[in-house]
Amino acid sequence: MKQKRWILTGIVIVLAVAGITFCCLPYYARQALIHLYPTIDDLTLFHRHTVHAPDSCWDWYQSDCYNTYRMEPEDSAYLAELKTVSFLVIRNDSILYERYFGGWDDSLTSNLYSCTKTIVGLLVGVAIDEGLIRSVDDNVCDYLPAYTKGRQRDVTIRDLLTMSGGMDWDEAYASLFSVTTHGYYGNDLYDLVMNLDVVDEPGVQYSYRSGETQLLAFVLEAATGTTLSDYAEQKLWQPMLAGQDAFWLLDKEQGDEKAFCCFHTTARDAARFARLMLRKGDWNGRKLVSERYMEEAMSPASYLKDQWGKDGLNYYGFQTWVMHYRDQVNPYMRGMLGQYIIAIPSQNAIVVRLGHKRSDVYVRELTTDIIRYMDIAMKILEQK
């Protein structure tokens, strides 16, 4: 009987200590322990702004051979293995192939994760075209006067666009106390990024840092005088005649958009961004982003060192990835769970893959899954 009491007492003490420890953790760490690793269907976990679609939309055509392609069993198994939810192949504005998995359909939204960064980059181009930002070579502190601690005063908008701003940011969602976990689950984004030191010389080496996109968003808001969501709605989402509302997750109620990760939309609407890249900023005769800006955004910042410290970066432009695949050079957007929105200029084609998992095996800067998705897409595009 005494032994049982000691066991029960021990359990109570352990639970009490665990409870006290949990309560003493920072807010973002408590949220991370509750919700664990990020997922693409996190819409209800956070406060959000709605990015409203227009009253009437432009929709993709269906090709005469829509979904006539019979995917090879090993390719279908690969899509299922990595928990794909949407796979979409478009050419000449016509959908050739469209497939959904796991109860998903063309109306369900997914978190695009870091594909969101490209949206922010496009909005910078809009603000420059409107004269609200004078130049990508302006200093960040011209728009955010408090960003002057140490090397912060040397950082330019171009540095942020090309991930060469030197911010002290650890890109690790899997770590409970990483700054990325803090950014995703926290409620103080502005204070977080404004107070991070610049630890590397800006404008020298590319290094992927989500915080630099978040800082870029604060520059945009200071320059435009409006929220990121409203600016995206006015300048991109409604002019692109989106099919349905999108959502941008916030760090708290009426707070700041998580600019580095958290735009929610459907596969079909996500494909609009690739169409904008294919058409160099034009949407059905209306110039949403200038061609000059789009060309620079979709070209690697070759003056930078790459992530291995070698001269001649060849895979990253202005918040936009550049893929070298076969004889193609394809601008694309990518997110951490295998969200890919790919423009293929040589084919006037688009590939969208959304899902829950990605490969952890790299061939230089590419994970092997995106290569496989491109192989599958090329089979669809080459069908007779």
Disulfide bonds with the S-S distance in Angstrom:
Cys261-Cys262 1.98
